[in-house]
């Protein structure tokens, strides 16, 4: 399960990644939608966090396309192995992440 699976979006310029932008353009979607679709296709239950109505609607609009296996592999290779929010090994950082 992924709560706030997009982290804080701009952290590490995630949505500026050229490969993610290319995949998004190919599907007529936003990078955030591609990231959510990737997680869903990977079997992760996503609970995106947003207070903006337009983004909430955008977050639901991820079921009318599928990523190819090549696109899925490309996105998998983007993983830096670094948590974008919180650190499960540091209780103080985890607690701070739960409050934003």
Buried (B, 14 or more C-beta within 10 A) or exposed (E): EBEBBBBEBEEBEBBEBEBBBEBBEEBEBBBBBBBBBBBBBEEEEBEBBBEEEEBEEBBEEBEEEEBEEEBBEBBEEEEEEEBBBBEEEEEEBBEEBEEE
